[in-house]
Amino acid sequence: MSELNYTVHPSAIVDAGAQIGAGSRIWHFVHICSGAVIGKGCSFGQNVFVGNQVIIGDNCKVQNNVSVYDNVTLEEGVFCGPSMVFTNVYNPRSLIERKSEYRDTLVKKGATLGANCTIVCGSTIGRYAFIGAGAVVNKDVPDYALMVGVPARQIGWMSEYGEQLDLPLEGEATSICIHSGDQYQLNGKFLTKTVAQ
């Protein structure tokens, strides 16, 4: 049997067939199901569960007590804070079988999902969006949006570096990230980035 190119704690369970990229770290009491596809350089904290129909991109961090259920896709560089929650059935009942009704959830590149937040299934979280701790997301989130509250509402914009930008929620405006020098351009309700020269 070939040597693993990722780290697995002795208490973790990785089912045969799971695809796990080089340099990933799987810590105490994690369970990764056989159909999971996981990229390189990922980290899974204590008591994480990863379902069969799950795709996780490179360099994602899934903190303690997170369950990544079927039909959830995390693109590259997603941060899942401690005890945050994914769902995959919109109207669950214990007595009604709804496995054929799973709704897809997509978390795009670089997004942060804060501790104890909940992502209701069927939502797409935009690139580098930032979901505050304890927020409940029940609709799509734009790229770079800062979302807080129950239900989550947008209160600002975040840079790729993870700092709030000095911009209105909508209109025509620009802001420069003091850390990277990148410029962000707001056009209506959409924010785009121009890389620093």
WONOR-V663401 format. One record per residue. N is the residue number from 1. PSI is psi in degrees with one decimal (NA if undefined). D_CENTER is the distance of its C-alpha to the mean C-alpha in Angstrom with 1 decimal. Layout:
n: <N/N>
psi: <PSI/PSI>
d_center: <D_CENTER/D_CENTER>
This chain:
n: <1/2/3/4/5/6/7/8/9/10/11/12/13/14/15/16/17/18/19/20/21/22/23/24/25/26/27/28/29/30/31/32/33/34/35/36/37/38/39/40/41/42/43/44/45/46/47/48/49/50/51/52/53/54/55/56/57/58/59/60/61/62/63/64/65/66/67/68/69/70/71/72/73/74/75/76/77/78/79/80/81/82/83/84/85/86/87/88/89/90/91/92/93/94/95/96/97/98/99/100/101/102/103/104/105/106/107/108/109/110/111/112/113/114/115/116/117/118/119/120/121/122/123/124/125/126/127/128/129/130/131/132/133/134/135/136/137/138/139/140/141/142/143/144/145/146/147/148/149/150/151/152/153/154/155/156/157/158/159/160/161/162/163/164/165/166/167/168/169/170/171/172/173/174/175/176/177/178/179/180/181/182/183/184/185/186/187/188/189/190/191/192/193/194/195/196/197>
psi: <134.5/152.5/140.6/143.5/22.6/167.1/131.3/123.9/145.5/-25.4/-10.4/155.0/120.0/109.4/144.9/134.1/-20.2/137.0/119.4/127.4/161.1/140.5/1.3/152.8/126.7/113.0/-161.8/132.9/24.9/145.6/119.1/120.7/163.6/-28.7/-2.1/142.7/115.0/135.9/-167.7/150.6/26.1/158.3/131.0/113.4/-179.2/135.2/30.5/143.2/134.6/120.1/-179.6/-44.9/60.6/135.8/127.5/123.6/-179.8/149.1/34.5/148.5/119.3/108.6/178.0/142.3/32.2/134.2/119.9/99.7/168.9/146.1/16.3/131.6/127.6/121.7/-174.5/139.4/27.8/138.6/121.4/109.4/164.7/132.4/18.2/162.0/130.6/153.7/166.2/-3.2/129.4/-35.7/66.0/144.6/136.9/-33.5/-2.3/124.7/120.9/25.3/-22.8/-2.7/14.7/138.8/138.4/140.8/129.2/125.5/115.4/170.6/131.0/2.2/151.5/128.5/107.2/164.2/135.6/10.6/162.3/131.2/107.5/135.6/151.8/-1.2/150.4/126.0/121.8/168.4/131.0/17.3/159.2/112.5/117.7/158.7/133.2/-2.2/154.7/109.8/121.1/17.0/170.3/148.3/129.8/159.4/138.9/3.3/142.0/117.9/135.0/160.6/178.9/111.8/159.8/138.7/151.5/131.4/-1.6/-163.4/146.8/143.9/167.1/-24.5/-21.2/27.6/144.5/135.6/149.5/81.0/148.4/168.4/-30.5/163.0/-156.4/116.7/162.7/155.8/147.2/131.3/123.7/-17.9/-43.0/-21.5/-1.1/143.8/138.0/132.1/120.6/123.3/102.4/-112.2/18.0/135.6/134.4/159.0/140.9/123.3/138.1/142.5/NA>
d_center: <33.0/31.0/29.4/25.6/23.9/21.1/21.6/21.7/23.1/26.1/24.7/21.7/22.1/21.0/22.6/24.7/23.2/19.6/18.8/17.4/17.6/19.9/19.3/16.5/17.2/17.2/18.6/20.7/20.7/17.6/18.1/16.8/18.5/20.6/18.8/15.5/14.9/13.2/13.7/15.5/15.1/12.2/12.7/12.7/14.3/17.0/17.0/13.7/14.2/12.9/14.7/16.9/15.4/12.0/11.1/9.0/9.9/11.8/11.2/7.9/8.5/8.2/10.8/13.8/14.1/10.8/11.6/9.5/12.2/13.9/12.9/9.1/8.1/5.4/7.5/9.0/8.1/4.4/5.4/5.2/8.7/11.7/12.5/9.6/10.3/9.4/12.6/14.3/17.7/18.6/22.0/22.2/25.7/26.8/29.9/28.5/26.8/23.9/22.2/23.3/21.5/17.9/15.8/13.1/9.5/7.9/4.8/7.1/8.1/7.9/5.7/6.0/5.6/9.2/11.4/12.6/10.8/10.9/9.3/12.5/12.6/13.6/11.4/9.9/7.7/9.7/9.8/9.7/9.4/9.6/9.4/12.3/13.1/14.4/13.6/13.7/12.2/14.6/14.7/13.1/12.0/13.7/12.8/13.2/13.7/13.9/13.7/15.4/17.5/18.3/17.9/15.6/17.6/17.3/19.3/18.8/17.2/15.4/16.3/14.3/16.0/14.3/17.6/18.6/20.9/24.3/24.0/25.0/22.6/24.6/27.6/28.7/27.8/26.6/25.2/25.1/22.6/25.0/23.2/22.7/25.3/23.1/24.3/22.2/24.1/23.7/25.4/25.6/22.1/20.3/19.5/19.9/20.4/23.5/23.5/26.1/29.3>
